Amino acid sequence: MAKLFITLKADKISRNYNMQAVAFIKDVIKSIDPIEYEKLYHYNDNGVVRANKKPKPFCIGVKPYNYLKTKEEMEKQKQNKEKLYEAEGDMLKLKEGIFTIIVSAADKELLQKMAEELKKSREAYKVAFGWNIAFDPVIKQEPYIKSGRIKIRTVTPIVVTDREGHLIDIEKEANKFNESLNYIMNQVFLAVFGRPLKKPINLMPVKDKDTKKYVYSIVKNTIKVDNFEGIIKGYCGRFYIAGDPEDINHIINLGIGFRRSQGYGMITLAPSEMVKIKLKKGKARFSDKGKNTNKQGNQKANKQQKAKR
C-alpha cells in the first residue's frame, strides 16, 4: 500500500493534464503487462471490443509543480505568494519546468514494476510524450491505520455526484453525499477485492477551531475524454473519514469517490494524524526499552541470588 511519485520536466503542459497523465500511465501499464492492460481497459462483447468502465485498482493524481519539495520550500513559496504555474490559452506554463504524476495503489508490486519500467525506458517516454523524467521515481509507503475515524487531506479533488453527474453538497445533502460515496466505493471494492465495504463509510468536512467554519473548497477542472468535454467539480481540503479500519487503509491507497483513475479522489493522512502516529511509535519504543531494561535487571538479580546460594 503506497504511492508512486513521478517527477517530470516540461516547460508547459495541457490544461487537460489529467487525461494526458492517464494516457501516460496506461502506456506504462501496457509496456509492463499487455494482457493485464487489456483486462483493465477493454472487454469482449460478443466479438465487439468495448471500453471497460469497471473501477481500476489504482488512483492517479497530477500536481503542476514539484510535489516532492520539502515542507519548508513549499511554505516559503506560499508565504511569498509565488505562482507555480500560469495559464496560457489551453496550456499551463510551469514556473520551474517541473510537474508530478502520482499513482496510488493497494498493490505495491505494481508500483515497483512501473518505477522499473520508467527507469528503463526514459527515452521512449520522452519521444512519446515530450516529457523528461527528472528523477528516478520514488515510492512512499502509507502508514497503517488502526483507528475507525481519522482526519485526511486531499491530494486531488474528491468527486461525488448524483446520477445526472452533478456535485452533491456535502453540507446540505450529507446523507445523499455519503449514500452516493458508499455506492461507488462498494463498486471499487467489488472490482478490486471481490467484496463490498465491511461497513458503510462516512466522509465529513473538518471545522476550523477558531472560525468554526468548514475547511474545504470546491474546485473546477476542465476534462476532455473520448467524446465528453466538460467541467468537473470536486472538494479539496481536510475531512474526517469513518468506517472499518481495514477499509480506510485501502481507501487511502485506492482513492475515494468517482473518477479516481482520471486524476481525482487521491487522499493522504492529515499532518495531525502523522504526528499522532509518530508519537505512538515513540511511546511504543520507549515502553519496549523499559521492558527490556526491567527484564535485564531481573535476570541480573536472579543470577546474584543463585550465586549467594
N, C-alpha and C positions, 0 to 999 in steps of 0.2 A: 504494500500500500504506500504509494509515493507519488511524487510529481517530477516530471522531466522538464528542465529549462533549456531551451534552445535559443541562444543569443545570435542574432543575425545582423549583418551590415547592409545598409541601403540608405541612399540619400532621401528617397521618397517611397511611400507605399500607398496603395489604393485606399480610399476611404471605406471601401468594401473589403478591408483587410481580413475580416473573419473568414470569408469564403476563400480567400487566397490561402490562408493558413490551413483550411480544411483540405484544399487541393494538395497542398504540400504534404500534410500528414498522410493523406490517402496514398500518395506516391511512395512514401516511406514504407507504409504497411504492405503495399503491393510488391515492393522490392524484397521485403523480408519473407513474406509468405503469400504468394499469388492465390493459393487455394483459400486461405483464410480471408483474404481480401474479397474474393468473390462471394463468400458466405456472408460477410458483413454488409456488402453493398448491393448485392443482386440476388434474385431468386428466379427459378424457372416456373412459369405459369403456363403449363400445357404447351411447352415448346417456345413460349414467348418470354424473353428475359426482361424482367422488370426491376425497378429500384427497390431495394429492401429498406423499408422505413422503420424496422424494429430498432429500439434503443441500442446504442453502441456501448461497449464495455469500457468507455473512457470519456473524458471531458476535455475539450480544447479551449484554450484561452489565448488572447493576444494583448500585449501591452506595447503601445507605440513609443517605448523607451527601454532603457536597460533596467529590467526589473530586479536584477541581482545586485544592484548598487547597495552600499552599506546604508544602514538606517540614518546615520549622521549625514551622509551625502544627500539623501532624499529630503531630510528635514531642512537642510541648508537651502536647497533649491525651492522648497515650499516657502520658507521664510522670505527669500529673495523674490518670490512670485515669478520664478523663471518659467517660461513657456517651453515645454519639451518638444512640442510639435505645432505646426501651423497649417491651416487648410489652404490649399491652392487648387481651386476647382474640384476635380474628382480625386485629387491626391492629397496626401499629408506629407509636408516637408518635415523631416526629423532633424531636430537641432543637433543631436550628437551622432546622427547617422547610424543609429542602432535601435533595434526593436527586439521583443522577446515573444516567442511562442511557447506556451506551457501545455503539457499533456499530463493529465491526472488520471490514474487508473488503480484499480484494486490489484491488478496483475503486474507486479514489479518486473517480472521476467520480460514482459512485452516492452516495457520502457527501456530495459537494458539492451534488448535487441535493436530497438530504434536508435539508441545512442550509438551503438557499434556501427550500424548502417550509415549514420550521418558522419561519423568519423572517417569511415572507409570511402564514402562517395561524395566528398565535399565538392569536387569539381563538377560532377554530374548535376548536382542540385543548383550550383551556380549557373550552369548553362541553361537548365530548365526554367529556373525562376528568377535569375538575375540577382540572387542574394548570396553573399559570402557568409559562411558560418564563422562567426567572430572567434568563438572559443569552443573547446570541447564541451558537448552537452553535459549538464550537471543533473544528477538525480538526488533529490532530497526526500528523506523518509518523514512521513507524518507521524506524530506521537500517537500511541494507542490510548483511547479514551475509555474510562470505566464508568463515567457518570451518564445518567439518563437525561441530563439537561446541561447544555453548555452554551457558551457565547461564541459565535463565529463572525467572521467578516468576509465580505465578498471580494473576490479577485476580479470577477466579471459579473455583469448584471444577472439577477435571478428573474427568470421569466415564468410567470404563472398566469395562464389565460383561461377564458371560458371557451365554449365550443365555437364561438364566432371569431376567436383569436384576439379578443380584447383583454387588456391587462386588468386583473381583478384587484380592487382596492384592498390592501392588506389591513387597513384600519377599519373602514366602514363595512367591509364584507369579509371579516376574518374567517367565519365558518366556511363560506363559499371558497375563499382562497385556499384554506387548508384541505378542503374536500378535493379540489382540483389538483393540489400538490400531491396528496396521497394517491390519487388515481394514477398520475404519471409515474410516481416513484414505485408503485406496485408493478407497473409495466416494465420499468427498468430492472427491478429485482427479478421478475419472472424471466426476462430475457437473459440476464447475466448469471443468476444463481439458480434459476428454476424454482424459485419460491417467492411469495409476496413478502412485504414487510412483516416483521414479527408482531408489531403493534403500530397503530397509527402514529405518524409524526405530526408535530405542531411547530410552525415557524411564527415567531412574533418579533416585532422590532424592539430594539433597546431604547430606553428613555434616558435622556441626559440628566444627570443628578442635579444639576443647577437649574436648568430651564424647564425640566420635566417634559420636554418635547422629544418625540421620537427621532432617533439619529439615523435617518436614511434619506435618500433622494431617488427620484425617478429619472433615468437617463434614456436617451433615444439613440438608436443606431440604424443606419441605412443598410438593408440587406438585399442582395441580388443573387438568387439561386434558381437555376433552371428557368422556368417561365414566370417566377414570382419576383416582384420587386416591391419593397415597402419599408415601413418604419417599424422597428421592433423596440418596444418599451420594456424596461426591466428595473428592478430595485437594486440599489447599491447602498452599502452601509454595514451596520452591525445588527445582528439578530440573535435571539435565543432559539435553539432548536431542541425539542424534547422528543424522546422516543426510546426505543430499545437501544442500549449502548452499542451492541454489535452492528445494528443498522446504521447508527450515527457514524461509526467508523467507516463503513462502506460508503456512505453518502459524502463524507469529507473527501474521499478519493474519486468517487464516480461523478460528483457534481449533483446539483439539485434543480428540479424544475424542468421546463421544456427547453429544447434546442441546446442541450448540453454539448453535443458534438459539433455545434456550429458557432462556438465562441461565447456561450452563455452558461451561467449556473455554477461557475467554479468558486469554491469556498475554501477557507482555511481557518484555523483557530484564531480567535481574537488574541491580541498580545497579553491581556489579563489572564487568559486561560493558560498560555505558555508559561507565565510567571508561576501560576499555581502548580503546574506540573514539575517545574524545576525545584520549587520549594519542597514538594512531596518527595522527590528523588533525593534531595539533600537530607531531609529528615530520615528517610529510609537508610541511607548510607551511614548517617550518624548513629542510628539505632543499631544497625548491624555491627558497627565498630564497637559500640558499647557492649553488645552481647559477647563479641569475641574477646574483649578485654576481661569481662567477668569470667568467661569460660577458662581463659588462660590463668586468671587469678585462682580460680577453684582448683584447677589442675595442679598448680604450684603448691597450694595449701595441702592438697591430698598427698602429694609427694613428701612434703615436710612431716606430715603426721605419720606416714609409713616409715620414714627414716627414724623417727623417735621410738617407734615400736621395736 
